[in-house]
Amino acid sequence: MPVFGISRQYFITILSFVIVAGLGFYWTDLSGNLAKNEQHLLMRQLVAAQASAIERNLARSLSATDFLDLEIRRQNGKIDNFDAFASSVLESFAGVANLQLSPSGVIRQIYPLAGNEAAINHDVLSQSRYNPQAHQAVKTGELTLAGPFELVQGGSGLVGYNPVFIDQGEGKQFWGFASALLYLDDLLASTDLQTLAQKGYRYRLSRRDPITQAAVVFARTTETVDEEAFEYSIEVPNAQWQLAMSRPNGLVDGLFSFGFVVSLLAASLVASAVNQLLKQPVILRRVVAEKTRQLEELAFYDPLTGLANRRLLNEQIDLILKRMRRDGGKAALLYLDLDDFKIINDSMGHSVGDQLLARVAGRLRAVVRESDLVARLGGDEFAILLQDMRLPDSSIAVCKKLISSLRQPIMIEGKEFVVSTSIGVTLLPGDGDDVSTLLRNADLAMYDAKHAGKSRFSLFNAHMREQVLQRMMIEEELRSAIEEHQFILHLQPQVDIANSNVMGYEALIRWQHPTRGLLYPDAFIGVAEQSGMIREIGYWVMEEACRILREDPDLIGENCSIAINLSSSQFTDVELLPRITRILNDNKIDPGRFEIEITESVLMHDVDSVVDVLQEIRALGVKISVDDFGTGYSSLAYVHRFPIHTLKIDRGFIQSLSQDSNDQMIVEAIIAMAHKLQLKVVAEGVEEEKQYQRLKEFRCDFAQGYWMSRPKPLEEISGARTTIAQQLSHKNTAKK
């Protein structure tokens, strides 16, 4: 039956063609839109990544001024040997062109000076292009960024002004500026912007002029950024930059044209498949929805753990801060780092490490509420945003639950793993009013928790930043001290009480600091142990002690021995025995003249393995002594299991030896029982003649302390031996 005057078959054919062509056009339109959506999401991610790189590198570079600030205040307004100090700071902060000191706002010192002479004596508080930012820094007391602008010495750069305030007795007074100069080209080189520009991407970097508030473009590609460019704000000290990026849509436009042609061809070939083609719109909508969902997950979630990523966390923190400004309320940001995860990752492989991270993520989510946000920041670092806290102490309770949960063993591929975490806590909005400040403060608190012993949490406070910076500075200086051989040994004689002769020494490390002078162990050993550098320092002490035994027998005495202290972390080092063997062989000394001192706490940790290690050390011919005996949990009945030669009675018992009858009985008993076990006994901390005479009555073997001699440099040891001999000879003569 004809339809509209034409045959039914022809009508169906035409209708099929129209339907297929229409579906083809619809497919092309959806596919083109999907491609645009993918490109838009990619552009957003690219812009966010480049902006984050600029913000991160800028913040790290400007942190160099914090070290200057700290050192100026420490030295009360000046830095001795500024060039050497600035050089060491520049080595730790890539991207900084030079460092400047500007007392009262006038540039007086620059490092490096070459090429920057024109900037000397410039008054940054009066010159128009520096004036707004410099005055703002003094007013707010915070680091302020000036620039970018053309430099006097050429090129375009930025200057971070960190105002320094010194306590003059009547309150803190403005001293001047600690400044850092960054070249704009160096900052941009730390991103992928130039590489992206070569691939056809366009970008524009702009800021607000501090005086006119007009937008100023200071970096861009040759080609103009499109009007539909994607923008991202970059938070810089007391200002905000805008990064805009775009890419021509020639490929997408070509996809539209090609799609329409293909649709027409497909319509003429598949007109008979109208029923199946009519189902395509529904399928296409599902595909588009699924693709959009997948792209959103890639943009906002970590693919390994399924947790939120850094980008989503930043956005949520920003939203909460805005809501708090409007409605009030409290929240907390927790920064978590797994303790010693790198050891597991390196020893067991990345596959096991990834499984462990996924399991840890599950435990973190199980502890907090559904309204709280758990994010993976990268590697083994996580963050948790606790929202709508009624009490600040609630964050402490959550930290305790997190630490307890992660301590439970995790089974992976038939092996049991136990992990712990260090947590830094910062409160919103009290500890900061922007995302970067809160993350930095939480990171500092985490760093403090990790160095306090790990598997614990720490709350950010106003003094923490300076303490952490001070500790970081000591760590950096320790690395230089190891490389530049700044350590020396002082030797304290040990006197044979029976014949008054010096029979050996204890080697005590000192740090000949280039600016702070001679430092004793309590100023740096704690940081060395926490950072792991104590192992290399300990091996240096071994090397130096054996070198003295080999090269200076006339100074210390032909048959005298030297004892060195071994830290607990060095005792568990797998390289301990090979290193001791190599050091002894290289120096060709009698192993019996070399002695290792360990504490009771080392003995009581995994007794069986400790006995094995000590047996191997003793097999080398090296003597072993237990230091500070009587302060720990071991006893003489227990010590007999260990292959040791000497007990060193803790100085706490010796100090009251001449007055306290209880200590007298304890010391006498220790000496008598040690002799029964055929062990030698050294009394530490002998500071009075009465103590020495009492030890002689108790038949103690050796004495060590200030009464005989303080620890001395090697070149003074010969004189110390003579003085001890004269002193003891005089006392013996007087007794007779």
PEVENKA-V892093 format. One record per residue. N is the residue number from 1. RES is the residue in three letters. PSI is psi in radians with two decimals (999 if undefined). BURIAL is 1 if it has 24 or more other ideal C-beta (glycine too) atoms within 12 Angstrom, else 0. D_CENTER is the distance of its C-alpha to the mean C-alpha in whole Angstrom. Layout:
n={N	N}
res={RES	RES}
psi={PSI	PSI}
burial={BURIAL	BURIAL}
d_center={D_CENTER	D_CENTER}
This chain:
n={1	2	3	4	5	6	7	8	9	10	11	12	13	14	15	16	17	18	19	20	21	22	23	24	25	26	27	28	29	30	31	32	33	34	35	36	37	38	39	40	41	42	43	44	45	46	47	48	49	50	51	52	53	54	55	56	57	58	59	60	61	62	63	64	65	66	67	68	69	70	71	72	73	74	75	76	77	78	79	80	81	82	83	84	85	86	87	88	89	90	91	92	93	94	95	96	97	98	99	100	101	102	103	104	105	106	107	108	109	110	111	112	113	114	115	116	117	118	119	120	121	122	123	124	125	126	127	128	129	130	131	132	133	134	135	136	137	138	139	140	141	142	143	144	145	146	147	148	149	150	151	152	153	154	155	156	157	158	159	160	161	162	163	164	165	166	167	168	169	170	171	172	173	174	175	176	177	178	179	180	181	182	183	184	185	186	187	188	189	190	191	192	193	194	195	196	197	198	199	200	201	202	203	204	205	206	207	208	209	210	211	212	213	214	215	216	217	218	219	220	221	222	223	224	225	226	227	228	229	230	231	232	233	234	235	236	237	238	239	240	241	242	243	244	245	246	247	248	249	250	251	252	253	254	255	256	257	258	259	260	261	262	263	264	265	266	267	268	269	270	271	272	273	274	275	276	277	278	279	280	281	282	283	284	285	286	287	288	289	290	291	292	293	294	295	296	297	298	299	300	301	302	303	304	305	306	307	308	309	310	311	312	313	314	315	316	317	318	319	320	321	322	323	324	325	326	327	328	329	330	331	332	333	334	335	336	337	338	339	340	341	342	343	344	345	346	347	348	349	350	351	352	353	354	355	356	357	358	359	360	361	362	363	364	365	366	367	368	369	370	371	372	373	374	375	376	377	378	379	380	381	382	383	384	385	386	387	388	389	390	391	392	393	394	395	396	397	398	399	400	401	402	403	404	405	406	407	408	409	410	411	412	413	414	415	416	417	418	419	420	421	422	423	424	425	426	427	428	429	430	431	432	433	434	435	436	437	438	439	440	441	442	443	444	445	446	447	448	449	450	451	452	453	454	455	456	457	458	459	460	461	462	463	464	465	466	467	468	469	470	471	472	473	474	475	476	477	478	479	480	481	482	483	484	485	486	487	488	489	490	491	492	493	494	495	496	497	498	499	500	501	502	503	504	505	506	507	508	509	510	511	512	513	514	515	516	517	518	519	520	521	522	523	524	525	526	527	528	529	530	531	532	533	534	535	536	537	538	539	540	541	542	543	544	545	546	547	548	549	550	551	552	553	554	555	556	557	558	559	560	561	562	563	564	565	566	567	568	569	570	571	572	573	574	575	576	577	578	579	580	581	582	583	584	585	586	587	588	589	590	591	592	593	594	595	596	597	598	599	600	601	602	603	604	605	606	607	608	609	610	611	612	613	614	615	616	617	618	619	620	621	622	623	624	625	626	627	628	629	630	631	632	633	634	635	636	637	638	639	640	641	642	643	644	645	646	647	648	649	650	651	652	653	654	655	656	657	658	659	660	661	662	663	664	665	666	667	668	669	670	671	672	673	674	675	676	677	678	679	680	681	682	683	684	685	686	687	688	689	690	691	692	693	694	695	696	697	698	699	700	701	702	703	704	705	706	707	708	709	710	711	712	713	714	715	716	717	718	719	720	721	722	723	724	725	726	727	728	729	730	731	732	733	734	735	736}
res={MET	PRO	VAL	PHE	GLY	ILE	SER	ARG	GLN	TYR	PHE	ILE	THR	ILE	LEU	SER	PHE	VAL	ILE	VAL	ALA	GLY	LEU	GLY	PHE	TYR	TRP	THR	ASP	LEU	SER	GLY	ASN	LEU	ALA	LYS	ASN	GLU	GLN	HIS	LEU	LEU	MET	ARG	GLN	LEU	VAL	ALA	ALA	GLN	ALA	SER	ALA	ILE	GLU	ARG	ASN	LEU	ALA	ARG	SER	LEU	SER	ALA	THR	ASP	PHE	LEU	ASP	LEU	GLU	ILE	ARG	ARG	GLN	ASN	GLY	LYS	ILE	ASP	ASN	PHE	ASP	ALA	PHE	ALA	SER	SER	VAL	LEU	GLU	SER	PHE	ALA	GLY	VAL	ALA	ASN	LEU	GLN	LEU	SER	PRO	SER	GLY	VAL	ILE	ARG	GLN	ILE	TYR	PRO	LEU	ALA	GLY	ASN	GLU	ALA	ALA	ILE	ASN	HIS	ASP	VAL	LEU	SER	GLN	SER	ARG	TYR	ASN	PRO	GLN	ALA	HIS	GLN	ALA	VAL	LYS	THR	GLY	GLU	LEU	THR	LEU	ALA	GLY	PRO	PHE	GLU	LEU	VAL	GLN	GLY	GLY	SER	GLY	LEU	VAL	GLY	TYR	ASN	PRO	VAL	PHE	ILE	ASP	GLN	GLY	GLU	GLY	LYS	GLN	PHE	TRP	GLY	PHE	ALA	SER	ALA	LEU	LEU	TYR	LEU	ASP	ASP	LEU	LEU	ALA	SER	THR	ASP	LEU	GLN	THR	LEU	ALA	GLN	LYS	GLY	TYR	ARG	TYR	ARG	LEU	SER	ARG	ARG	ASP	PRO	ILE	THR	GLN	ALA	ALA	VAL	VAL	PHE	ALA	ARG	THR	THR	GLU	THR	VAL	ASP	GLU	GLU	ALA	PHE	GLU	TYR	SER	ILE	GLU	VAL	PRO	ASN	ALA	GLN	TRP	GLN	LEU	ALA	MET	SER	ARG	PRO	ASN	GLY	LEU	VAL	ASP	GLY	LEU	PHE	SER	PHE	GLY	PHE	VAL	VAL	SER	LEU	LEU	ALA	ALA	SER	LEU	VAL	ALA	SER	ALA	VAL	ASN	GLN	LEU	LEU	LYS	GLN	PRO	VAL	ILE	LEU	ARG	ARG	VAL	VAL	ALA	GLU	LYS	THR	ARG	GLN	LEU	GLU	GLU	LEU	ALA	PHE	TYR	ASP	PRO	LEU	THR	GLY	LEU	ALA	ASN	ARG	ARG	LEU	LEU	ASN	GLU	GLN	ILE	ASP	LEU	ILE	LEU	LYS	ARG	MET	ARG	ARG	ASP	GLY	GLY	LYS	ALA	ALA	LEU	LEU	TYR	LEU	ASP	LEU	ASP	ASP	PHE	LYS	ILE	ILE	ASN	ASP	SER	MET	GLY	HIS	SER	VAL	GLY	ASP	GLN	LEU	LEU	ALA	ARG	VAL	ALA	GLY	ARG	LEU	ARG	ALA	VAL	VAL	ARG	GLU	SER	ASP	LEU	VAL	ALA	ARG	LEU	GLY	GLY	ASP	GLU	PHE	ALA	ILE	LEU	LEU	GLN	ASP	MET	ARG	LEU	PRO	ASP	SER	SER	ILE	ALA	VAL	CYS	LYS	LYS	LEU	ILE	SER	SER	LEU	ARG	GLN	PRO	ILE	MET	ILE	GLU	GLY	LYS	GLU	PHE	VAL	VAL	SER	THR	SER	ILE	GLY	VAL	THR	LEU	LEU	PRO	GLY	ASP	GLY	ASP	ASP	VAL	SER	THR	LEU	LEU	ARG	ASN	ALA	ASP	LEU	ALA	MET	TYR	ASP	ALA	LYS	HIS	ALA	GLY	LYS	SER	ARG	PHE	SER	LEU	PHE	ASN	ALA	HIS	MET	ARG	GLU	GLN	VAL	LEU	GLN	ARG	MET	MET	ILE	GLU	GLU	GLU	LEU	ARG	SER	ALA	ILE	GLU	GLU	HIS	GLN	PHE	ILE	LEU	HIS	LEU	GLN	PRO	GLN	VAL	ASP	ILE	ALA	ASN	SER	ASN	VAL	MET	GLY	TYR	GLU	ALA	LEU	ILE	ARG	TRP	GLN	HIS	PRO	THR	ARG	GLY	LEU	LEU	TYR	PRO	ASP	ALA	PHE	ILE	GLY	VAL	ALA	GLU	GLN	SER	GLY	MET	ILE	ARG	GLU	ILE	GLY	TYR	TRP	VAL	MET	GLU	GLU	ALA	CYS	ARG	ILE	LEU	ARG	GLU	ASP	PRO	ASP	LEU	ILE	GLY	GLU	ASN	CYS	SER	ILE	ALA	ILE	ASN	LEU	SER	SER	SER	GLN	PHE	THR	ASP	VAL	GLU	LEU	LEU	PRO	ARG	ILE	THR	ARG	ILE	LEU	ASN	ASP	ASN	LYS	ILE	ASP	PRO	GLY	ARG	PHE	GLU	ILE	GLU	ILE	THR	GLU	SER	VAL	LEU	MET	HIS	ASP	VAL	ASP	SER	VAL	VAL	ASP	VAL	LEU	GLN	GLU	ILE	ARG	ALA	LEU	GLY	VAL	LYS	ILE	SER	VAL	ASP	ASP	PHE	GLY	THR	GLY	TYR	SER	SER	LEU	ALA	TYR	VAL	HIS	ARG	PHE	PRO	ILE	HIS	THR	LEU	LYS	ILE	ASP	ARG	GLY	PHE	ILE	GLN	SER	LEU	SER	GLN	ASP	SER	ASN	ASP	GLN	MET	ILE	VAL	GLU	ALA	ILE	ILE	ALA	MET	ALA	HIS	LYS	LEU	GLN	LEU	LYS	VAL	VAL	ALA	GLU	GLY	VAL	GLU	GLU	GLU	LYS	GLN	TYR	GLN	ARG	LEU	LYS	GLU	PHE	ARG	CYS	ASP	PHE	ALA	GLN	GLY	TYR	TRP	MET	SER	ARG	PRO	LYS	PRO	LEU	GLU	GLU	ILE	SER	GLY	ALA	ARG	THR	THR	ILE	ALA	GLN	GLN	LEU	SER	HIS	LYS	ASN	THR	ALA	LYS	LYS}
psi={2.17	2.58	2.16	0.63	0.08	2.85	2.66	-0.75	-0.78	-0.65	-0.77	-0.68	-0.82	-0.76	-0.72	-0.76	-0.79	-0.74	-0.82	-0.77	-0.72	-0.73	-0.67	-0.75	-0.69	-0.77	-0.81	-0.74	-0.77	-0.77	-0.75	-0.72	-0.65	-0.76	-0.70	-0.74	-0.75	-0.74	-0.66	-0.78	-0.70	-0.75	-0.73	-0.76	-0.73	-0.80	-0.77	-0.73	-0.78	-0.67	-0.73	-0.68	-0.77	-0.82	-0.76	-0.84	-0.63	-0.78	-0.72	-0.77	-0.73	-0.30	-0.31	-0.54	-0.46	-0.66	-0.71	-0.79	-0.85	-0.77	-0.64	-0.82	-0.61	-0.64	0.23	0.82	0.00	2.80	1.97	2.38	0.98	-0.70	-0.76	-0.74	-0.81	-0.65	-0.75	-0.61	-0.76	-0.54	-0.45	-0.24	1.66	2.58	-0.15	2.14	-0.79	2.86	2.51	2.54	2.25	1.37	2.33	0.37	0.02	2.19	2.05	-0.53	2.40	2.39	2.19	2.59	-0.56	2.18	-0.17	0.24	-0.55	-0.35	-0.26	2.43	0.18	2.34	1.83	-0.29	-0.27	-0.43	2.41	-0.69	-0.38	-0.40	-0.92	-0.83	-0.70	-0.80	-0.61	-0.70	-0.77	-0.69	-0.80	-0.35	0.33	2.76	2.30	2.47	2.28	2.40	-3.00	2.65	2.92	2.29	2.66	-0.66	0.09	2.62	3.06	2.37	3.10	2.59	2.19	2.08	1.98	1.88	2.40	2.22	2.27	2.40	1.98	0.30	-0.66	0.32	2.97	2.29	2.53	2.14	-0.74	-2.69	2.47	1.99	2.69	2.32	2.29	2.32	2.34	-0.71	-0.68	-0.68	-0.78	-0.53	-0.35	-0.02	-3.08	0.28	-0.74	-0.71	-0.74	-0.62	-0.64	-0.39	0.12	-0.07	2.63	2.53	2.79	2.23	2.16	2.91	2.98	2.27	2.23	-0.33	-0.92	-0.28	0.24	2.58	2.27	2.10	2.18	-0.06	2.38	2.89	2.88	-0.75	2.54	2.43	2.41	2.79	-0.49	0.50	2.69	2.31	2.64	2.35	2.41	2.06	2.06	2.83	2.02	0.48	3.12	2.28	2.84	2.22	2.12	2.39	2.57	2.95	2.36	2.51	0.54	-0.67	-0.73	-0.73	-0.71	-0.60	-0.69	-0.88	-0.82	-0.66	-0.68	-0.72	-0.80	-0.64	-0.73	-0.74	-0.75	-0.63	-0.64	-0.38	-0.51	0.59	-0.48	-0.19	0.69	-0.75	-0.76	-0.66	-0.50	-0.32	-0.21	-0.67	-0.71	-0.76	-0.73	-0.70	-0.70	-0.74	-0.80	-0.74	-0.74	-0.77	-0.73	-0.72	-0.76	-0.72	-0.65	-0.68	-0.72	-0.60	-0.52	-0.10	2.62	2.16	-0.47	-0.84	-0.27	0.04	2.89	2.63	-3.09	-0.65	-0.83	-0.68	-0.79	-0.76	-0.71	-0.70	-0.75	-0.72	-0.73	-0.70	-0.73	-0.72	-0.66	-0.67	-0.51	-0.79	-0.12	-2.90	3.02	2.65	3.00	2.53	2.14	2.26	2.04	2.43	2.22	2.34	2.22	0.51	-0.55	-0.59	-0.76	-0.79	-0.74	-0.65	-0.59	-0.22	2.75	-0.48	-0.84	-0.69	-0.73	-0.72	-0.68	-0.72	-0.71	-0.69	-0.69	-0.74	-0.72	-0.68	-0.65	-0.77	-0.58	-0.44	-0.71	3.01	2.86	-0.48	-0.25	2.63	2.17	2.25	2.60	2.14	-0.30	2.56	-2.22	0.48	2.33	2.85	2.56	2.23	1.89	2.00	2.69	0.94	2.28	-0.65	2.45	-0.54	-0.24	-0.62	-0.58	-0.75	-0.70	-0.74	-0.76	-0.70	-0.71	-0.82	-0.74	-0.71	-0.76	-0.34	-0.33	2.38	2.59	2.18	2.15	2.13	0.74	0.05	2.55	2.24	2.41	2.10	2.75	2.93	2.59	2.35	2.30	2.37	2.29	2.48	2.48	2.38	0.16	-0.56	0.07	2.66	0.31	2.83	-0.85	-0.69	-0.76	-0.76	-0.71	-0.74	-0.70	-0.66	-0.72	-0.72	-0.68	-0.74	-0.68	-0.72	-0.72	-0.71	-0.16	-0.02	0.00	2.94	0.77	3.06	2.80	2.38	2.36	2.45	3.00	-0.50	-0.21	-0.69	-0.80	-0.67	-0.76	-0.72	-0.68	-0.74	-0.72	-0.66	-0.71	-0.70	-0.81	-0.73	-0.59	-0.70	-0.73	-0.66	-0.69	-0.78	-0.62	0.15	0.96	-0.05	2.62	2.85	2.38	2.49	2.31	2.13	2.61	2.13	2.31	1.94	-0.51	-0.69	0.08	0.32	2.59	2.09	-0.26	-3.12	2.69	2.25	2.18	2.20	2.54	2.66	1.98	1.45	2.39	-0.43	-0.47	-0.01	-2.73	2.13	2.42	2.86	-0.60	-0.23	-0.25	-0.31	-0.68	-0.81	-0.67	-0.70	-0.74	-0.59	-0.18	-0.07	-0.15	-0.46	-0.87	-0.65	-0.74	-0.70	-0.56	-0.72	-0.74	-0.86	-0.81	-0.70	-0.73	-0.58	-0.71	-0.74	-0.62	-0.76	-0.37	0.86	-0.52	-0.58	-0.76	-0.30	2.39	-0.73	0.21	2.64	2.90	2.28	2.41	2.64	2.39	2.15	2.81	-0.65	-0.57	-0.57	-0.55	0.06	2.28	-0.32	0.00	-0.97	-0.80	-0.66	-0.75	-0.77	-0.81	-0.73	-0.76	-0.75	-0.72	-0.63	-0.20	0.92	2.84	2.04	-0.44	-0.28	-0.01	2.24	2.46	2.26	2.27	2.76	2.89	-0.61	-0.58	-0.72	-0.67	0.05	1.95	1.24	-0.77	-0.80	-0.58	-0.75	-0.74	-0.80	-0.76	-0.63	-0.72	-0.66	-0.76	-0.58	-0.42	-0.23	0.02	2.43	2.65	2.30	2.66	2.07	2.68	0.69	2.40	-0.18	-0.25	-2.54	-0.05	2.91	2.94	-0.56	-0.42	-0.58	-0.46	-0.28	-0.35	2.51	1.23	2.84	-0.61	2.53	2.36	1.92	2.31	2.49	-0.37	-0.57	-0.54	-0.60	-0.61	0.35	-0.60	-0.22	-0.66	2.01	-0.57	-0.80	-0.60	-0.75	-0.69	-0.83	-0.77	-0.69	-0.74	-0.79	-0.80	-0.80	-0.63	-0.71	-0.60	-0.59	0.14	0.69	2.51	2.72	2.28	2.27	2.10	2.72	0.52	1.97	-0.07	2.68	-0.63	-0.69	-0.75	-0.78	-0.66	-0.72	-0.60	-0.67	-0.65	0.04	0.64	2.53	-0.88	2.68	2.54	2.26	3.08	-0.45	-0.62	-0.90	2.44	2.84	2.36	2.73	2.81	-0.70	-0.26	-0.04	-0.71	-0.77	-0.62	-0.69	-0.75	-0.75	-0.74	-0.79	-0.78	-0.74	-0.83	-0.62	-0.74	-0.74	-0.72	-0.69	-0.74	-0.64	-0.71	999}
burial={0	0	0	0	0	0	0	0	0	0	0	0	0	0	0	1	1	0	1	1	1	1	1	1	1	1	1	1	0	1	1	1	1	1	1	1	1	1	1	1	1	1	1	1	1	1	1	1	1	1	1	1	1	1	1	1	1	1	1	1	1	1	1	1	1	1	1	1	1	1	1	1	1	0	0	0	1	0	1	0	0	1	0	0	1	1	0	1	1	1	0	1	1	0	1	1	1	1	1	1	1	1	1	0	1	1	1	1	1	1	1	0	0	0	0	1	0	0	1	0	0	1	0	1	1	0	0	0	1	1	0	1	1	1	1	1	1	1	0	0	0	1	1	1	1	1	1	1	1	0	1	1	0	0	0	1	1	1	1	1	1	1	1	1	0	1	0	0	0	0	0	0	0	1	1	1	1	1	1	1	1	1	1	1	0	1	1	1	0	1	1	0	1	0	0	1	1	0	0	0	1	1	1	1	1	1	1	0	0	1	0	0	0	0	0	0	0	1	1	1	1	0	0	0	1	0	0	0	1	1	1	1	1	1	1	1	1	1	1	1	1	1	1	1	1	1	1	0	0	0	0	1	0	0	1	1	0	0	1	1	0	0	1	0	0	1	1	0	0	1	1	0	0	0	0	0	1	0	0	1	0	0	0	1	0	0	0	1	0	0	0	0	0	0	1	0	0	0	1	1	1	1	0	1	1	0	1	1	1	1	1	1	1	1	1	1	1	1	0	1	1	0	0	1	0	0	0	0	0	1	1	1	1	1	1	1	1	1	1	0	1	0	0	1	0	0	0	0	0	0	0	1	1	1	1	1	1	1	1	1	1	1	1	1	1	0	1	1	0	0	0	1	1	1	1	1	1	0	0	1	1	1	1	1	1	1	1	0	1	0	0	0	0	1	1	0	0	1	1	0	1	1	1	0	1	1	0	0	0	1	0	0	0	0	0	0	1	0	1	1	1	1	1	1	1	1	1	1	1	1	1	1	0	1	1	1	1	1	1	1	1	1	1	1	1	1	1	1	1	1	1	1	0	1	1	1	1	1	1	1	0	0	0	1	1	0	0	1	1	1	1	1	1	1	1	1	1	1	1	1	1	1	0	0	0	1	1	1	1	1	1	1	1	1	1	1	1	0	0	1	1	1	1	1	1	1	1	1	1	1	1	0	1	0	0	0	0	0	1	0	1	0	0	1	1	0	1	1	1	1	1	1	1	1	1	1	1	1	1	1	1	1	1	1	1	1	1	1	1	0	0	1	0	0	1	1	1	0	0	1	1	1	1	1	1	1	1	1	1	1	1	0	0	0	0	1	1	0	1	1	0	0	1	1	0	0	1	0	1	0	1	0	1	1	1	1	1	1	1	1	0	1	1	1	0	0	0	0	0	1	1	0	1	1	0	0	1	1	0	1	0	1	1	1	1	1	1	1	1	1	0	0	0	1	0	1	0	0	1	0	0	1	1	1	1	1	1	1	1	1	1	0	1	1	1	0	1	0	0	0	0	0	1	1	0	1	1	1	0	1	1	0	1	1	0	0	1	0	1	1	1	1	1	1	1	1	0	0	1	0	1	1	0	1	1	1	0	1	0	1	1	1	1	1	1	1	1	1	1	1	1	1	1	1	0	0	1	1	0	1	1	0	0	1	1	0	0	1	0	0	0	0	0	0	0	0}
d_center={84	83	81	81	84	82	82	79	78	77	76	73	72	72	70	68	67	66	64	62	61	60	58	57	56	54	52	51	50	48	46	46	45	42	41	41	39	36	36	35	33	31	32	30	27	27	27	24	22	23	23	19	18	20	19	15	16	18	15	13	16	17	14	16	18	16	16	20	20	19	21	24	24	23	26	28	29	28	26	28	28	26	26	24	21	21	21	18	16	18	17	13	14	16	19	20	24	24	23	26	27	30	32	34	33	35	32	33	30	29	26	28	31	33	34	33	36	37	35	35	37	37	37	34	36	39	39	39	36	34	36	35	31	31	33	31	28	30	32	29	26	24	22	25	25	28	30	30	33	35	34	36	35	36	33	32	28	26	26	23	25	23	26	25	27	28	30	33	35	37	33	31	32	31	30	30	27	24	24	22	24	23	26	27	27	24	22	25	24	21	22	25	28	30	30	31	33	35	35	37	35	35	33	33	31	32	32	34	36	35	39	41	38	39	37	36	35	33	32	34	36	40	41	41	39	41	42	40	37	34	32	28	27	24	23	22	22	26	27	27	28	30	29	32	33	36	38	41	43	46	45	45	48	50	49	51	54	54	53	57	58	57	58	62	62	61	63	66	65	64	67	68	64	64	64	61	59	60	57	55	54	52	50	49	48	46	44	43	42	40	39	37	36	34	33	32	30	28	27	26	25	23	25	24	23	26	23	23	20	18	21	24	21	21	25	25	23	25	28	28	27	30	32	31	32	35	36	33	31	28	25	22	18	16	13	12	10	12	12	13	14	13	16	18	18	19	21	23	23	21	25	24	20	22	24	22	20	23	24	21	22	25	24	22	25	28	26	26	29	30	30	26	24	21	19	17	15	14	13	13	11	14	16	19	21	24	27	30	29	32	30	26	27	27	23	23	25	24	20	23	24	21	20	24	24	21	22	26	26	26	29	28	31	32	29	28	24	22	19	17	14	12	13	13	16	17	21	23	25	24	20	21	24	22	19	17	17	17	14	12	13	12	9	9	11	9	6	10	11	9	10	13	14	13	16	16	16	15	17	16	18	19	18	14	13	15	14	10	11	13	11	8	12	13	11	12	15	15	15	17	19	19	20	23	24	24	25	28	30	32	35	37	40	41	45	48	49	53	53	51	49	46	45	41	38	34	32	29	26	26	24	26	23	25	25	25	27	27	25	25	23	22	20	18	18	16	13	14	15	12	10	13	14	17	19	19	20	23	24	25	27	29	30	31	33	35	35	37	39	40	41	42	44	46	44	43	46	47	46	43	40	37	34	30	28	26	23	23	20	22	25	23	22	25	25	27	30	30	29	31	34	33	33	36	38	36	38	41	41	42	40	42	41	37	36	32	31	30	29	31	28	28	31	31	28	30	33	35	32	32	35	35	32	34	38	36	35	38	40	39	41	38	38	36	36	34	33	33	36	37	34	33	34	36	40	42	44	41	40	43	41	39	40	39	41	40	39	38	39	36	37	37	41	42	41	44	46	49	49	48	50	48	46	48	49	46	45	49	48	45	47	50	48	46	49	51	48	48	45	44	43	41	41	38	38	42	43	46	49	50	47	48	52	51	49	52	54	52	52	48	47	45	43	40	40	40	44	44	41	38	35	36	35	37	40	41	41	45	46	44	46	49	49	48	51	53	52	52	56	57	56	58	61	61	61	64}
